[in-house]
Amino acid sequence: MSPPLRTPLRSQAGELVVDLPQGGIHPDWLARPLAELGLQGCAAFSSLRVQTPPAWRWNATEAAFFARLVHALEAHGRKIPIKGLPQDLEKLLGLARRAPAAEGTPRATPGILERVGVFVIERAAGAKAFVGLLGEVVMLLPRFAAGRAKIRRAELVEVLAESSSRALPIVAIVNLLMGAILAFVGAVQLDTLGAGLYVANLVGIASVREFTPILTAIVLAGRTGASFAASIATMQGNEEVDALAALGIRAAEFLVVPRVVALALLTPLLYVYGCAFALLGGMAVALWTLRLSSTAFLAQLQQAVAGAHFGIGGLKALVFGALVALIGCHYGLGAPRSAAGVGAATTSAVVSSIVGIIALDAVFAVCANALKL
């Protein structure tokens, strides 16, 4: 098939006009010199205007032709405006117009103020994206509760298993050792004052109110939150997230909401499970070091630990679980599309989750103090 006889390029009032035929750019035009297609005197044109037929859809042939044409027009180092192209094709040409830096050209080392400014701008953009994701998840929660969310039940079951039963051994071990350490340190100090029995108060209140929700959330951040970030970052690199968008499915609805709901609901259950092991570890050490009876320890523990302590700890666990899931999904969705991007997203998710857990715990402490709880 031969290309059309008429040339697609013409000059009009200092503008280079591209008249696209109904069938778009012919592939043979990519191999023809631009002079044969009507381009004469590149430096004489101040702008490029494209006249497209009705319902025109561009493809790779059009993108390659316009990239070649723009490169020829801007060979003298000047930028010219382009009119009449779809916005997505203009963005693609914008990437093609960025000339690579010349080899051997020394780059100026940015000063400390510039580095601080870039750091602040990047963190502000990340915080804005995180708040946007949080708002989108909150808006989708009623849809999820009504059973109308676009999710895969098999994936939801997998997320529930990843967030609960598979985390039981590590949660039990960490909290058992934490309770034992608290009891041992408390026994050494309190026994010198003849108040060894009050080690039950120390273990009970510290575990139920502070350490168990924090340690459980940190374990989930390093295990489940990192898994969320890695899996979604891998999907991002494989363009699966783009495929969801092409199908009209929001990534926040399909990927984020099930993970946030699962981890937020299951973390309080893991918290109760961890409390049992923390108190068991504290009682074992207290019975061994202080020669207390289990009856005396449990009676003192029941008197010291009130329902408000469990309420505060359970609320912390709920918030910490939602935070870990949100941060993991946020870094997964924003990961670069490469193998290195998966590792960077996983590391950032774990670090940010731990920092966020400690910061939120401080907020809880201030609020509880203000409410005298």
C-alpha positions as CSV (number, residue, x, y, z in Angstrom):
1,M,0.0,0.0,0.0
2,S,1.6,3.3,-1.1
3,P,1.3,6.5,1.0
4,P,-1.1,9.2,0.0
5,L,0.1,11.6,-2.7
6,R,-0.6,14.8,-0.9
7,T,2.0,15.9,1.7
8,P,0.8,16.1,5.3
9,L,2.9,19.2,6.2
10,R,2.2,22.8,5.1
11,S,3.1,26.3,6.2
12,Q,0.5,28.9,7.3
13,A,1.3,32.3,8.8
14,G,4.6,31.1,10.3
15,E,3.0,28.0,11.7
16,L,3.8,24.4,10.6
17,V,0.4,22.7,10.1
18,V,0.0,18.9,10.0
19,D,-3.1,17.8,8.1
20,L,-3.8,14.3,9.3
21,P,-5.8,12.1,6.8
22,Q,-8.7,10.0,8.1
23,G,-6.5,6.9,8.4
24,G,-3.8,8.8,10.5
25,I,-0.1,8.8,9.8
26,H,1.0,6.3,7.2
27,P,3.8,4.0,8.4
28,D,5.9,4.8,5.2
29,W,6.1,8.4,6.3
30,L,8.4,7.4,9.1
31,A,11.1,6.4,6.6
32,R,10.6,9.3,4.2
33,P,12.7,12.5,4.6
34,L,10.7,15.3,6.2
35,A,11.5,17.5,3.2
36,E,9.6,15.2,0.9
37,L,6.6,15.5,3.2
38,G,6.5,19.3,3.1
39,L,8.9,20.4,5.8
40,Q,11.1,23.3,4.5
41,G,13.1,25.6,6.7
42,C,12.8,24.3,10.3
43,A,13.9,27.5,11.9
44,A,11.1,29.6,10.2
45,F,8.3,28.1,12.2
46,S,7.2,29.5,15.5
47,S,4.7,26.8,16.5
48,L,3.3,23.4,15.4
49,R,-0.5,22.9,14.9
50,V,-2.1,19.6,14.2
51,Q,-5.5,19.3,12.4
52,T,-7.0,15.9,13.2
53,P,-10.0,14.2,11.6
54,P,-13.2,13.5,13.7
55,A,-12.9,10.7,16.3
56,W,-9.2,10.4,15.7
57,R,-7.3,8.0,18.0
58,W,-3.5,8.1,18.0
59,N,-1.2,5.1,18.2
60,A,2.5,4.3,18.2
61,T,3.0,5.4,14.6
62,E,1.6,8.9,15.3
63,A,3.7,9.2,18.4
64,A,6.9,8.2,16.6
65,F,6.2,10.6,13.7
66,F,5.5,13.6,15.9
67,A,8.5,12.8,18.1
68,R,10.7,12.9,14.9
69,L,9.0,16.1,13.7
70,V,9.4,17.9,17.0
71,H,13.1,16.8,17.2
72,A,13.7,18.3,13.7
73,L,12.0,21.6,14.6
74,E,13.8,21.9,17.9
75,A,17.2,21.0,16.5
76,H,18.4,24.6,17.1
77,G,17.8,24.4,20.8
78,R,14.5,26.3,21.0
79,K,11.2,25.0,22.3
80,I,8.1,25.5,20.1
81,P,4.5,25.2,21.3
82,I,2.3,22.3,20.0
83,K,-1.4,22.8,19.4
84,G,-4.2,20.3,18.7
85,L,-2.7,17.1,20.2
86,P,-4.4,15.0,22.8
87,Q,-3.1,15.7,26.3
88,D,-1.7,12.2,26.8
89,L,0.2,12.4,23.5
90,E,1.6,15.9,24.5
91,K,2.9,14.4,27.8
92,L,4.6,11.6,25.9
93,L,6.2,14.0,23.5
94,G,7.3,16.1,26.5
95,L,9.3,13.1,27.8
96,A,10.8,12.7,24.3
97,R,11.8,16.4,24.2
98,R,13.9,16.2,27.3
99,A,17.5,16.0,26.0
100,P,19.9,13.9,28.0
101,A,22.7,15.8,29.8
102,A,25.9,15.9,27.9
103,E,28.5,13.4,29.1
104,G,31.3,14.9,31.0
105,T,29.3,18.0,32.0
106,P,30.0,18.6,35.7
107,R,26.9,18.9,37.8
108,A,26.7,21.5,40.5
109,T,26.5,20.0,44.0
110,P,23.3,21.2,45.6
111,G,23.7,23.1,48.9
112,I,22.3,22.1,52.2
113,L,19.3,24.5,51.9
114,E,18.4,23.0,48.5
115,R,18.7,19.4,49.9
116,V,16.5,20.3,52.9
117,G,14.0,22.0,50.6
118,V,13.8,18.9,48.3
119,F,13.4,16.7,51.3
120,V,10.6,18.8,52.8
121,I,8.8,19.0,49.4
122,E,9.0,15.2,48.9
123,R,7.8,14.5,52.4
124,A,4.9,16.9,52.0
125,A,3.9,15.3,48.7
126,G,4.0,11.9,50.3
127,A,1.9,13.1,53.3
128,K,-0.6,14.6,50.9
129,A,-0.9,11.3,49.0
130,F,-1.2,9.3,52.2
131,V,-4.0,11.6,53.4
132,G,-5.7,11.3,50.1
133,L,-5.6,7.5,50.3
134,L,-6.9,7.6,53.8
135,G,-9.9,9.7,52.7
136,E,-10.6,7.4,49.8
137,V,-10.6,4.3,52.1
138,V,-12.9,6.0,54.5
139,M,-15.3,6.9,51.7
140,L,-15.2,3.3,50.5
141,L,-15.9,1.6,53.9
142,P,-19.7,1.9,53.7
143,R,-19.6,0.3,50.2
144,F,-17.4,-2.5,51.6
145,A,-19.7,-3.0,54.6
146,A,-22.7,-3.3,52.3
147,G,-21.0,-6.0,50.3
148,R,-20.9,-4.0,47.1
149,A,-17.1,-3.4,46.9
150,K,-15.2,-4.8,44.0
151,I,-12.9,-7.3,45.7
152,R,-11.9,-11.0,45.3
153,R,-13.1,-13.2,48.1
154,A,-10.1,-15.5,47.7
155,E,-7.7,-12.6,48.2
156,L,-9.6,-11.4,51.2
157,V,-9.3,-14.8,52.8
158,E,-5.5,-14.8,52.0
159,V,-5.2,-11.4,53.6
160,L,-7.1,-12.6,56.7
161,A,-4.8,-15.6,57.0
162,E,-1.7,-13.4,56.5
163,S,-2.9,-11.0,59.2
164,S,-3.9,-13.5,61.9
165,S,-3.1,-17.2,62.1
166,R,0.3,-17.0,60.5
167,A,1.4,-14.2,62.9
168,L,0.4,-16.2,66.1
169,P,3.8,-17.8,66.8
170,I,5.9,-14.6,66.6
171,V,3.3,-12.6,68.5
172,A,3.3,-15.2,71.3
173,I,7.1,-15.4,71.5
174,V,7.6,-11.7,71.6
175,N,5.0,-10.9,74.2
176,L,6.0,-13.9,76.4
177,L,9.6,-12.7,76.5
178,M,8.5,-9.1,77.1
179,G,6.3,-10.1,80.1
180,A,9.2,-12.1,81.5
181,I,11.7,-9.3,81.1
182,L,9.3,-6.8,82.8
183,A,8.7,-9.2,85.7
184,F,12.4,-9.9,86.1
185,V,13.4,-6.2,86.2
186,G,10.5,-5.4,88.5
187,A,11.3,-8.3,90.8
188,V,14.9,-7.2,91.3
189,Q,13.9,-3.7,92.2
190,L,10.7,-4.2,94.2
191,D,12.0,-7.1,96.2
192,T,14.6,-4.9,97.8
193,L,11.7,-2.8,99.1
194,G,9.7,-5.7,100.3
195,A,7.1,-5.1,97.7
196,G,7.7,-8.0,95.4
197,L,3.9,-8.8,95.1
198,Y,3.5,-5.5,93.2
199,V,5.4,-7.0,90.3
200,A,1.9,-8.2,89.2
201,N,0.8,-4.5,88.9
202,L,3.9,-3.7,86.9
203,V,3.5,-6.6,84.5
204,G,-0.2,-6.2,84.1
205,I,-0.6,-2.5,83.5
206,A,2.6,-2.1,81.4
207,S,1.7,-5.1,79.2
208,V,-2.0,-4.5,78.7
209,R,-1.8,-0.8,78.3
210,E,1.5,-0.1,76.5
211,F,3.9,-2.8,75.5
212,T,1.6,-5.5,74.1
213,P,-0.3,-3.2,71.6
214,I,3.0,-1.6,70.5
215,L,5.0,-4.9,70.1
216,T,2.1,-6.6,68.4
217,A,1.8,-3.7,65.9
218,I,5.6,-3.6,65.3
219,V,5.6,-7.3,64.6
220,L,2.7,-6.9,62.1
221,A,4.6,-3.9,60.6
222,G,7.7,-6.0,59.9
223,R,5.7,-9.0,58.8
224,T,2.3,-8.1,57.3
225,G,2.8,-4.5,56.4
226,A,6.0,-5.3,54.6
227,S,4.2,-8.1,52.8
228,F,1.4,-5.6,51.7
229,A,4.0,-3.1,50.4
230,A,6.0,-5.8,48.5
231,S,3.0,-7.5,46.9
232,I,1.4,-4.2,45.7
233,A,4.8,-2.8,44.5
234,T,5.3,-6.0,42.5
235,M,1.8,-5.5,41.0
236,Q,2.7,-1.9,40.2
237,G,5.9,-3.0,38.4
238,N,4.0,-5.7,36.4
239,E,1.4,-3.0,35.4
240,E,-1.4,-4.9,37.1
241,V,-2.6,-1.7,38.9
242,D,-2.8,0.0,35.5
243,A,-4.8,-2.9,34.3
244,L,-7.3,-2.5,37.1
245,A,-7.6,1.2,36.2
246,A,-8.2,0.3,32.6
247,L,-11.1,-2.0,33.7
248,G,-12.6,0.8,35.8
249,I,-11.6,-0.7,39.1
250,R,-10.1,1.6,41.7
251,A,-6.9,0.3,43.3
252,A,-8.0,1.6,46.7
253,E,-11.2,-0.4,46.5
254,F,-9.7,-3.6,45.2
255,L,-6.4,-3.7,47.0
256,V,-6.3,-1.3,50.0
257,V,-9.7,-1.6,51.6
258,P,-9.6,-5.4,52.2
259,R,-6.2,-5.1,53.7
260,V,-7.0,-2.2,56.0
261,V,-10.2,-3.8,57.3
262,A,-8.6,-7.2,57.8
263,L,-5.6,-5.8,59.8
264,A,-7.7,-3.3,61.8
265,L,-10.1,-6.0,62.9
266,L,-7.6,-8.7,63.6
267,T,-5.0,-6.7,65.4
268,P,-7.2,-6.3,68.6
269,L,-7.6,-10.1,68.6
270,L,-3.9,-10.6,68.3
271,Y,-3.5,-8.0,71.1
272,V,-5.7,-10.1,73.5
273,Y,-3.8,-13.2,72.5
274,G,-0.5,-11.4,73.1
275,C,-1.7,-10.1,76.5
276,A,-2.3,-13.7,77.7
277,F,1.3,-14.7,76.8
278,A,2.7,-11.5,78.3
279,L,1.0,-12.1,81.6
280,L,1.9,-15.8,81.5
281,G,5.6,-14.9,81.0
282,G,5.5,-12.3,83.9
283,M,3.8,-14.8,86.2
284,A,6.3,-17.5,85.5
285,V,9.3,-15.3,86.3
286,A,7.6,-13.9,89.4
287,L,6.8,-17.3,90.7
288,W,10.4,-18.4,90.1
289,T,12.3,-15.3,91.5
290,L,9.9,-14.2,94.3
291,R,8.5,-17.6,95.3
292,L,5.0,-16.2,95.0
293,S,2.0,-18.5,94.7
294,S,0.0,-18.3,91.5
295,T,-3.1,-17.5,93.5
296,A,-1.6,-14.4,95.1
297,F,-0.2,-13.2,91.7
298,L,-3.5,-13.6,89.9
299,A,-5.4,-12.0,92.7
300,Q,-3.1,-8.9,92.7
301,L,-3.2,-8.9,88.9
302,Q,-7.0,-8.8,88.9
303,Q,-7.0,-6.0,91.4
304,A,-4.5,-3.9,89.4
305,V,-5.7,-4.3,85.9
306,A,-9.0,-2.6,85.2
307,G,-11.3,-2.8,82.2
308,A,-10.2,0.7,81.1
309,H,-6.7,-0.6,80.6
310,F,-7.9,-3.3,78.2
311,G,-10.1,-0.7,76.4
312,I,-7.2,1.7,75.9
313,G,-4.9,-1.2,74.7
314,G,-7.6,-2.6,72.4
315,L,-8.2,0.8,70.8
316,K,-4.5,1.3,70.3
317,A,-4.3,-2.1,68.6
318,L,-7.2,-1.2,66.3
319,V,-5.7,2.1,65.2
320,F,-2.2,0.7,64.9
321,G,-3.4,-2.1,62.7
322,A,-5.2,0.3,60.3
323,L,-2.1,2.5,60.2
324,V,0.2,-0.4,59.4
325,A,-2.0,-1.6,56.5
326,L,-2.5,2.0,55.1
327,I,1.3,2.7,55.2
328,G,2.1,-0.6,53.5
329,C,-0.4,0.0,50.8
330,H,0.6,3.6,50.3
331,Y,4.2,2.8,49.7
332,G,3.3,-0.2,47.5
333,L,1.1,2.0,45.2
334,G,3.8,4.7,45.1
335,A,6.7,2.3,44.4
336,P,9.0,2.8,41.3
337,R,8.4,0.2,38.6
338,S,11.5,-1.8,39.2
339,A,12.9,-4.6,41.4
340,A,14.8,-2.0,43.4
341,G,11.5,-0.1,43.9
342,V,10.0,-3.2,45.6
343,G,12.8,-3.3,48.1
344,A,12.7,0.5,48.7
345,A,8.9,0.4,49.2
346,T,9.2,-2.5,51.7
347,T,11.9,-0.8,53.7
348,S,10.1,2.6,53.8
349,A,6.8,0.9,54.8
350,V,8.4,-0.8,57.8
351,V,10.3,2.2,59.0
352,S,7.4,4.6,58.6
353,S,5.0,2.1,60.3
354,I,7.3,1.9,63.4
355,V,7.7,5.6,63.6
356,G,4.0,6.1,63.2
357,I,3.2,3.6,65.9
358,I,5.4,5.3,68.4
359,A,4.1,8.7,67.5
360,L,0.5,7.6,67.8
361,D,1.2,6.0,71.1
362,A,2.5,9.3,72.4
363,V,-0.7,10.9,71.2
364,F,-2.7,8.3,73.1
365,A,-0.7,8.9,76.2
366,V,-1.3,12.6,76.1
367,C,-5.1,12.1,75.5
368,A,-5.3,9.5,78.3
369,N,-3.5,11.8,80.7
370,A,-5.9,14.6,79.8
371,L,-8.9,12.4,80.3
372,K,-7.3,11.0,83.6
373,L,-7.6,7.4,82.3
